[in-house]
Amino acid sequence: MNRYPVWKYAIIVVVLLVSALYAAPNFFGESPAVQVSAAKTTVKVDTAVQARVEEALKAAGITPELIQFDGTSVRARFDSTDTQLRARDVIQRALVPDANDASFVVALNLVSRSPEWMARLRAHPMYLGLDLRGGVHFMLQVDMQGALAKRAESFAGDIRTTLREKNVRHSGISRNDQTIEVRFRDNETMQAATRAIQDQLADLQLVGAPDGGEYKLTARIKPEAVRLIQDQALKQNITTLHNRINELGVAEPVIQQQGLDRIVVQLPGVQDTAKAKDILGRTANLEFRLADMSAEARASLDGRSPVPFGRERFMQGRGAPVVVHREVVASGDMLTDAQPRPDQNNQPAVSVTLDSKGGRQMRDMTRANVGNFMAAILFEKGRGEVLTVARIQGEFSNQFQITGMGTTEAASELALLLRAGGLAAPMEIIEESTIGPSLGADNISKGFHSVTWGFVAIVVFMIIYYMLFGMISGIALAVNLLLLVSVLSMLQATLTLPGIAAAALALGMAIDSNVLVNERIREELRNGVAPQAAIHAGYERAWATILDSNISTLIAGLALLAFGSGPVRGFAVVHCIGILTSMFSAVFFSRGLVNLWYGRKKKLKSVSIGTVWRPATGTAPAKAE
C-alpha cells in the first residue's frame, strides 16, 4: 500500500543530484577576473579572441584558473587581485594597442569560483540584482510620438516622390503631426493619386474628401503599422543600448522593456553615474559613400602613401583598409529599415530602405556609378569603420539590397548594425538611483539570515509538534529550497531583495502542504483507521486540497508576473517557482521518505506523528508514538 516502485525513487535521486549540481555554484563565492568585451558594434568577440587572450597570458607567464567564452565576452579567472591586475595590463597591451581606437573593453570583474567542469555543464550561479550587489538604475522614456512623427515625415517625402514619378499633379503636401494631407484640384486626380500611393505605400490609410473648392487626401499610418514602428523603435533602442553598455564592462547588465514605451537599465557594480549616462546618451551615425578602387587609391592602402585628394581611408572591421570619397551619398537618419532577406538567387542579403531624400540621392549616384563599389561606414566616438563594401549592380533609389553576405547569420548581423547605429527614437532619463556595494552586502546578509532563521524555526516547530513526520517535513522543506535555488540558477534569473522575500514566503507556504497531510493522517488515526491505511488515506485525500490551494496561489503569482514590473516581477518569479517546487517536495518527495521508513513494516502498530487527541466519546484511537 505504502511503497514506491523503483522508478519513482530513481526520479527522486536524479532530481536531487541535478538540483545539487546546479545549486552548488551559488556557494563557491567569487574570484577576481578580467572580462573582455566588444567596444564597437562592428567588433565581434568569439573563440579567436579567447585564443589571443590565452596566448598573451601564456607569453607573460600568467596561469589563469579558468578562461571561458560565454557568447558575448571572454572571462579569465585568477587566484588573487595582484594576478588580476597584471593580467589586465597584459591583455590590454595585446588587444588594445591604440587606446584612442580601442576595439575591445578590458575590465576588471568578479566571476564564480565554481570548478571548470561545472562551467562546461552550464552550471552558473544566479545573478545578483542592484539591491544585492550595488550599482546604478535608470528608467528611460522613449519618445514614441517622435518616432511616429519622423516616420510620417519620411512617408510625406515618399508620397511626393511617388506622385512625381507617376506624373500626378497636386496643390501641396503638408504634415500635421502624424497626419499627411495632400490637396488636389479635382476628384479624378485625387483618385489617381490614391491608387498610386496605395500601390507604393501599403502602410498608409487613405481617406479622400472635398475641402472647399479643392479635394483633400488624408493619409494616416495604419494601426498595425504604428504598432510595428513602435516595436521596432523600442527593440532598436534596446539593441543600441546593449552595444554601448559593453563599453562599461558590466558583467550582467539588465536592459529590458517595461510597458509600451519605457526601458529599464540596471548596471550592477557600476558606481560612476556620470559615465554611465554619457555612454547611454552617446550618438552614432551611418554613412553610405562611394569606394575608390583606382590604382592611386590602392597604392595608399598601406598607409605609406597619402590618400588622393577628397578621399579618406577607413578600416573594414578586421579586414583590409578601404579608401572612400568624402561626399556622403546617404546617412543613417535617412535609413528607415534594414532587414535580412534573400536576393533573387535566394542567397543571403540585406534589404535597405531609405526615405525619399536619401532615395533621390542614391538614385542619382547609382545611375552614374554602375559597376563601382559603395561602402557603408559606421561612425562612433568620432571614428569611422567600414561595415561592408558592395558592388553597385544597377540604378536604385530608396530600396536596394546589399548582397554577398555569405551566410544568413552575417546578413542578420549587418542588418542589425545598420539599424542599431543610432537610436530609433529619442529617450530621456526619468528615474535614476545609485546603490552602494556596502548596502548590497548588508542586504545579502539580512536576506540570508531571514531565510535561514525562518527555515530553522519552521523545522523546530514541526519536529516538536509532529515528531518523525515533522522531521520528514523539514527534510522536504530543505529539498524545496534546494530545488528553488537550482531552478533559478538554471534560468540564470537575477536574484533581488524581493526575490529573497519570496523565497522566505515560499518556505511557509511549502510547509502548509505537509501540515495538511499530517493533520489528515491524524484524523484517520483518530477515526480508528490502521496506521498504514491512515498514511495512505492522508496523502491521497489531502492531495486535492493541496492542489486547489497551490493553483489559486499560482494564479495570483502569474497575475503579478504579467502585470507587475521591476521588484514586483522579481518577487513573482521566485513565488511561482517556489509553488511548483513545493508541490514536488511536500507531496512526492515526503511521501517517498515516509514509504521508505514505514512501507516495509507489515505489522505497523503506531506512527510517530505527535499527539493524536482522543475524541470526546472516549473511543480509543490508533496508537501513535
HURA-V102805 format. One line per field, one symbol per residue. ss: DSSP state (2 for helix, 1 for strand, 0 for the rest). psi: psi as a letter, one per 30 degrees, with the letter a starting at -180 (. if undefined). burial: 1 if it has 24 or more other C-alpha atoms within 12 Angstrom, else 0. A space follows every 10 residues. Layout:
ss->???
psi->???
burial->???
This chain:
ss->0000022222 2222222222 2222222001 1111111100 0000002222 2222222220 0000011110 0001111000 2222222222 2222200022 2001111111 1100022222 0000001102 2220111111 1102222222 2222222222 2222200000 0111110011 1111002222 2222222222 0001111111 1001111111 1022222222 2222222222 2222222200 0001111100 0111111100 0022222222 0001111111 1000222220 0000000000 1111100000 1111100001 1222111111 0000000001 1111022222 2222222200 0011111111 0011111111 1000000011 1100000222 2222222220 0000001111 1111102222 2222222222 2222222222 2222222222 2222222222 2222222222 0001102222 2222222222 2222222222 2222220000 2222222222 2222222222 2222222222 2220002222 2222222222 2222222222 2222222200 0000001000 0000000000 00010
psi->ehkklefeee eeeeeeeeee effeffgfak lklkkklkfl ffkkkafeee eeeeeeeeef gkjlekkkkg eflkkkklfl feeeeeeeee eeeefiejff ikflkjlklk lkgklefeee ghjllkkkle feflalkkjk kkieeeeeee eeeeeeeeee eeeeeghkkl gkklkjcgkk kkklfleeee eeeeeeeeee ifgkkkkklk jbgakkjkkl kkeeeeeeee eeeeeeeeee eeeeffffhk eikjjlkjaf glkkkkikfk fjeeeeeeee gkllkkkklk kjgleeeefg fffekkllkg llklkibgal lkkllfkkel lfffkfljkj klafghlklk kkklaeeeee eeeeeeefhk fakkkkkkkk hgkkkkelkk kjflklcfkl kjagfeleee eeeeeeeeeg eakfkllkjf kklkkleeee eeeeeeeeee eeeeeeeeee eeeeegbeee eeeeeeeeee eeeeeeeeee fhljkleeee eeeeeeeeee feeeeeeeee eeeeefggkl eeeeeeeeee ffeeeeeeee eeeeeeeeee eefllbeeee eeeeeeeeee eeeeefdeee eeeeeeefff jeikflkiga kjkklffgkk lkkk.
burial->0101000000 0100110111 1111110001 1111111111 1111100011 0111011000 0101111111 0111111110 0011111111 1101110000 0111111111 1111100110 0111111111 1111111111 1111001111 1111111111 1110000111 0011100111 1111110011 1011111000 1011111100 0000111111 1000010011 1111111111 1111111111 1111111100 1111111111 1010011011 1111111111 1110001101 1000001000 1111111000 1111100111 1111111111 1000000111 1111111111 1110110000 0111111111 1001111111 1100111111 1111100001 1111111111 1111111010 0011110001 1011001000 1001100110 0110111111 1111111111 1111111111 0111111111 1111111111 1111111111 1111111111 1111111111 0110011001 0011001100 0000011111 1111111111 1111111111 1111100110 0000011111 1100000000 11110
